[in-house]
Amino acid sequence: MSILVIAEHDDASLKPATLNAVAAAAKVGGDIHVLVAGLDAQPAAQAAAKVAGVSKVLLAADAAYAHQLPEDVAPLVVSLVKAVGYGHVLAPATSAGKNVAPRVAALLDVQAVSDITGVVSADTFERPIYAGSAIATVHSADAVKVVTVRATAFEAAAGEGGSATVESVAGVDASGLSSFVSAELAKSERPELTSARIVISGGRGMQSGDNFHLLEAVADKLGAAVGASRAAVDAGFVPNDYQVGQTGKIVAPDLYIAVGISGAIQHLAGMKDSKVIVAINKDEEAPIFQVADYGLVTDLFEAVPALASAL
C-alpha cells in the first residue's frame, strides 16, 4: 500500500508541517510518496527526497501550480490517486492543507478525516472534538482515506537521511475556477508562530494594541513569536494572523506564556499541548490556571515589564 503526502512548500524548501505529515504517514505504514507541485519547486523536491522514510518524490513542475491554487492542485492529486492506486492521501492541517484535502475527497467521492492527532491503524484515526475536550476514534471504510494531520500531534520526521528518487509527473489542465491576483505577506524577524519554540500571547487583558509592545520586548529577548487570543484579535489589538486557538493557529512550543488571557476553551484548544505553560493574570479564578504549569496572579502591566528587565 502506498501513501501520498501533499507537500507544503515555498519552492525553495519544505514547510515544517510537511515533516509532521510524513511522520503520520509512517505510522499508517506503507511506501510514502511526497507530491511537490509548483513552477520552480525543484529545490523543495530535493529537500523532500532527503526526508527519512520517503521512498519517492513526485515533482509536478507546471505554471498551473505556480501559486498552488487548491482548485488546480486537487485534480492533480486525484489523477495520481487513480493512476497509482494510493490508499491514503495525507496533508498537513494548515490553511493550505485544509483547502486542498476536502476538494480531493469530494472529487473522489469519499469522506475526509480532518485534523487527526493519532493513528490507531491504517483505517482508524483519532481526532479532537468539542474544542479538544474529547477525542473521537474515527473508522473509515472508504477505499481512499483522505486525511489532514495536526502537526503538533506528531514528532517531525528527520529532514536528512533519506535518499528518495525524484520523478517528474505531468500536470493536468488548469481548472480555470480561480486565478492568482496578489499576495500581501506580513514580514517579521521573529519566528513563525506555528514553528516557534517559545510563544508569548496576549489577551483581552492587554487593553489595547499599543500595549502589545510589552510582549514584543519580552519576545525579542527570548527569540519568541507573539500570539494573541481571539478576544484580542476581535478587539482589533493585533492582526488575525496572531490568533492562537480553535479558529486560529494550533501551537505546541516548548514554552507558552499566556498574558492577560482568561483561558476560554477555544483558546486552550490551540495551545494546551505546549510543553510548559506559564500564565500571568490578575484573576486567580481564570480557567487558564487549570492548565498552566506555572501561574502568576498579578497585574500584567507590572509583571511583564519586570520580566523584560530581568531578561
C-alpha positions as CSV (number, residue, x, y, z in Angstrom):
1,M,0.0,0.0,0.0
2,S,1.3,3.4,-1.0
3,I,0.6,6.7,0.7
4,L,0.7,10.1,-0.9
5,V,1.7,13.1,1.2
6,I,0.9,16.6,-0.3
7,A,3.9,18.7,0.5
8,E,3.5,22.3,1.7
9,H,6.4,24.4,0.4
10,D,7.6,27.8,-0.8
11,D,9.5,26.3,-3.9
12,A,12.9,26.7,-2.1
13,S,12.2,24.5,0.9
14,L,9.6,22.4,2.6
15,K,7.3,23.9,5.3
16,P,7.9,22.2,8.7
17,A,4.3,20.8,8.8
18,T,5.2,18.5,5.9
19,L,7.6,16.6,8.0
20,N,4.9,16.0,10.6
21,A,2.6,14.7,7.9
22,V,5.3,12.3,6.8
23,A,5.6,11.1,10.4
24,A,1.9,10.4,10.5
25,A,2.2,8.5,7.2
26,A,4.9,6.4,8.7
27,K,2.5,5.3,11.5
28,V,-0.1,4.3,8.9
29,G,2.5,2.1,7.2
30,G,3.5,1.6,3.6
31,D,5.5,3.3,0.9
32,I,5.5,7.1,1.4
33,H,5.4,9.2,-1.7
34,V,5.5,13.0,-1.5
35,L,3.9,15.3,-4.1
36,V,5.6,18.6,-4.7
37,A,3.6,20.8,-7.0
38,G,5.0,24.2,-8.2
39,L,6.6,26.0,-11.0
40,D,10.2,26.3,-9.7
41,A,9.9,23.7,-6.9
42,Q,13.0,21.6,-7.8
43,P,14.8,22.7,-4.5
44,A,11.7,21.7,-2.5
45,A,11.6,18.4,-4.3
46,Q,15.3,17.7,-3.5
47,A,14.6,18.6,0.2
48,A,11.7,16.1,0.2
49,A,13.9,13.4,-1.2
50,K,16.2,13.7,1.8
51,V,13.4,13.2,4.3
52,A,13.7,10.0,6.3
53,G,11.1,7.4,5.3
54,V,10.2,8.9,1.9
55,S,10.6,6.4,-0.9
56,K,9.6,8.6,-3.9
57,V,9.0,12.3,-4.6
58,L,6.6,13.3,-7.4
59,L,7.5,16.7,-8.9
60,A,4.8,18.4,-10.8
61,A,6.6,21.5,-12.3
62,D,3.9,23.4,-14.2
63,A,2.8,27.0,-14.5
64,A,-0.6,25.9,-13.3
65,Y,0.8,25.2,-9.9
66,A,2.9,28.3,-9.6
67,H,0.8,29.6,-6.7
68,Q,-0.5,26.1,-5.6
69,L,-4.1,27.1,-6.0
70,P,-6.3,24.3,-4.5
71,E,-8.7,24.3,-7.5
72,D,-5.7,23.2,-9.6
73,V,-3.8,21.0,-7.2
74,A,-6.8,18.9,-6.2
75,P,-7.4,17.5,-9.7
76,L,-3.7,16.7,-10.0
77,V,-3.9,14.7,-6.7
78,V,-7.0,12.8,-7.9
79,S,-5.3,11.9,-11.2
80,L,-2.3,10.5,-9.3
81,V,-4.5,8.6,-6.9
82,K,-6.3,6.9,-9.8
83,A,-3.1,6.2,-11.8
84,V,-1.1,4.8,-8.9
85,G,-3.8,3.5,-6.7
86,Y,-2.9,5.2,-3.5
87,G,-4.8,4.1,-0.4
88,H,-4.2,7.2,1.6
89,V,-3.7,10.9,0.9
90,L,-2.3,13.0,3.7
91,A,-1.8,16.7,4.0
92,P,-0.9,19.0,6.9
93,A,-3.9,20.5,8.7
94,T,-2.7,24.0,7.8
95,S,-4.7,26.6,5.8
96,A,-3.2,25.2,2.6
97,G,-3.8,21.6,3.5
98,K,-7.4,22.2,4.7
99,N,-8.0,24.0,1.4
100,V,-6.9,21.1,-0.8
101,A,-7.9,17.9,1.1
102,P,-11.7,18.4,1.1
103,R,-11.6,19.1,-2.6
104,V,-9.7,15.9,-3.2
105,A,-12.2,14.0,-1.0
106,A,-15.2,15.4,-2.9
107,L,-13.7,14.6,-6.3
108,L,-13.0,11.0,-5.1
109,D,-16.5,10.8,-3.5
110,V,-15.1,9.8,-0.1
111,Q,-15.3,11.3,3.4
112,A,-12.3,13.3,4.5
113,V,-11.0,12.8,8.1
114,S,-9.7,16.1,9.4
115,D,-7.2,17.2,11.9
116,I,-6.1,13.8,13.2
117,T,-3.9,13.6,16.3
118,G,-3.3,9.8,16.3
119,V,-3.2,6.8,14.1
120,V,-4.8,3.7,15.5
121,S,-4.5,1.6,12.3
122,A,-4.5,2.1,8.6
123,D,-8.2,2.8,8.6
124,T,-8.8,4.2,12.1
125,F,-7.7,7.6,13.4
126,E,-8.1,9.8,16.4
127,R,-9.2,13.4,16.2
128,P,-10.3,16.1,18.7
129,I,-13.9,17.2,19.0
130,Y,-15.7,19.7,21.2
131,A,-12.7,22.1,21.1
132,G,-10.4,19.3,22.2
133,S,-12.3,18.3,25.3
134,A,-12.9,14.9,23.8
135,I,-11.1,12.6,21.4
136,A,-13.1,10.7,18.7
137,T,-11.9,7.5,17.2
138,V,-12.9,7.5,13.5
139,H,-13.0,4.4,11.3
140,S,-13.1,5.0,7.6
141,A,-14.4,2.3,5.2
142,D,-13.6,4.3,2.1
143,A,-11.2,2.9,-0.5
144,V,-9.1,6.0,-0.3
145,K,-8.5,7.7,3.1
146,V,-8.1,11.5,2.7
147,V,-6.6,12.8,5.9
148,T,-5.3,16.1,7.3
149,V,-2.7,15.9,10.1
150,R,-2.4,18.2,13.1
151,A,1.3,18.9,13.0
152,T,1.7,19.5,16.8
153,A,0.5,15.9,17.5
154,F,3.3,14.2,15.6
155,E,7.0,14.5,16.0
156,A,8.5,15.7,12.8
157,A,10.3,13.2,10.5
158,A,14.0,13.7,10.1
159,G,14.8,16.1,7.4
160,E,18.0,14.3,6.5
161,G,18.9,10.7,5.9
162,G,16.5,9.8,3.2
163,S,17.5,9.0,-0.4
164,A,14.2,9.0,-2.4
165,T,14.1,9.3,-6.1
166,V,12.6,12.3,-7.7
167,E,10.2,11.6,-10.6
168,S,8.6,14.2,-12.8
169,V,4.8,13.9,-13.3
170,A,2.7,15.6,-15.9
171,G,0.2,18.2,-14.7
172,V,-3.4,18.3,-15.6
173,D,-5.2,21.1,-17.3
174,A,-5.9,24.2,-15.2
175,S,-9.4,24.3,-13.9
176,G,-9.9,28.0,-14.6
177,L,-12.0,28.3,-11.5
178,S,-9.7,30.7,-9.8
179,S,-6.6,32.8,-10.6
180,F,-3.9,34.4,-8.5
181,V,-4.1,38.1,-8.2
182,S,-1.7,39.2,-5.5
183,A,-0.3,38.4,-2.1
184,E,0.2,40.7,0.9
185,L,2.5,38.9,3.4
186,A,3.3,40.1,6.9
187,K,7.0,40.1,7.4
188,S,8.7,39.7,10.8
189,E,12.1,39.0,12.1
190,R,10.6,36.9,14.8
191,P,10.0,33.1,14.4
192,E,6.8,31.9,12.6
193,L,4.1,31.3,15.2
194,T,3.4,27.6,14.5
195,S,7.1,26.6,14.4
196,A,8.5,28.8,17.3
197,R,10.0,27.1,20.3
198,I,8.7,29.9,22.6
199,V,5.4,31.8,22.2
200,I,4.2,34.7,24.3
201,S,0.5,35.6,23.7
202,G,-1.7,38.4,24.9
203,G,-5.5,38.5,25.5
204,R,-8.2,41.0,26.3
205,G,-6.3,42.0,29.4
206,M,-3.8,43.8,27.3
207,Q,-6.5,46.5,26.9
208,S,-5.1,47.9,23.6
209,G,-2.9,47.1,20.7
210,D,-0.3,49.6,21.8
211,N,0.3,47.5,25.0
212,F,1.4,44.6,22.9
213,H,4.8,46.3,22.7
214,L,5.3,45.0,26.3
215,L,5.1,41.4,24.9
216,E,7.2,42.2,21.9
217,A,10.0,43.4,24.3
218,V,10.0,40.1,26.0
219,A,9.7,38.2,22.7
220,D,12.7,39.9,21.2
221,K,14.9,38.9,24.2
222,L,13.6,35.3,24.2
223,G,13.6,34.8,20.4
224,A,9.9,34.1,20.7
225,A,6.9,34.5,18.5
226,V,4.0,36.8,19.5
227,G,0.4,35.4,19.6
228,A,-3.0,36.5,20.8
229,S,-6.4,35.2,21.8
230,R,-9.4,35.6,19.6
231,A,-10.7,38.3,22.0
232,A,-7.6,40.4,21.4
233,V,-7.9,39.9,17.6
234,D,-11.6,40.7,17.5
235,A,-11.0,43.8,19.5
236,G,-8.5,44.9,16.8
237,F,-5.5,44.9,19.1
238,V,-3.4,42.8,16.6
239,P,-3.9,41.2,13.1
240,N,-5.7,37.9,12.8
241,D,-2.5,36.0,11.9
242,Y,-1.5,36.4,15.5
243,Q,-4.6,34.3,16.7
244,V,-4.0,31.1,18.6
245,G,-6.9,28.8,19.2
246,Q,-9.6,26.6,17.7
247,T,-10.3,29.2,15.0
248,G,-6.7,30.3,14.8
249,K,-3.3,28.6,14.8
250,I,-2.5,25.4,16.7
251,V,0.8,25.7,18.5
252,A,2.8,23.4,20.8
253,P,6.0,25.2,21.7
254,D,8.5,24.3,24.4
255,L,7.3,27.3,26.4
256,Y,3.9,29.2,26.1
257,I,3.4,32.4,28.1
258,A,-0.2,33.5,28.3
259,V,-0.6,37.1,29.4
260,G,-3.9,38.6,30.2
261,I,-5.7,35.5,28.7
262,S,-8.6,34.1,30.7
263,G,-8.4,30.7,29.1
264,A,-11.6,30.1,27.2
265,I,-11.8,26.5,25.9
266,Q,-11.5,27.8,22.3
267,H,-8.0,29.2,23.1
268,L,-6.9,26.2,25.1
269,A,-7.7,24.0,22.1
270,G,-4.9,25.8,20.3
271,M,-2.1,25.7,22.9
272,K,-2.7,23.1,25.6
273,D,-0.2,20.7,24.1
274,S,2.6,23.2,24.8
275,K,5.3,21.5,26.9
276,V,5.4,24.2,29.6
277,I,2.6,26.8,30.1
278,V,3.1,30.0,32.1
279,A,0.0,32.2,32.9
280,I,0.0,35.8,34.1
281,N,-3.4,37.0,35.1
282,K,-4.7,39.1,37.9
283,D,-7.9,36.9,38.2
284,E,-6.9,33.9,40.3
285,E,-10.1,32.1,39.2
286,A,-9.2,32.4,35.5
287,P,-9.5,29.0,33.7
288,I,-6.0,29.4,32.2
289,F,-4.5,28.4,35.6
290,Q,-6.1,25.0,35.4
291,V,-3.8,24.1,32.5
292,A,-0.8,26.2,33.5
293,D,2.4,24.6,34.9
294,Y,3.3,28.0,36.5
295,G,0.9,30.8,37.3
296,L,1.5,34.3,38.5
297,V,-1.5,36.2,39.9
298,T,-0.6,39.8,39.5
299,D,-1.1,42.9,37.3
300,L,0.4,42.1,33.9
301,F,1.4,45.8,33.5
302,E,3.8,45.3,36.4
303,A,4.9,41.7,35.8
304,V,5.7,41.9,32.1
305,P,8.0,45.0,32.2
306,A,9.7,43.4,35.3
307,L,10.2,40.2,33.2
308,A,11.7,42.2,30.3
309,S,14.1,44.0,32.7
310,A,15.2,40.7,34.3
311,L,15.9,39.2,30.9
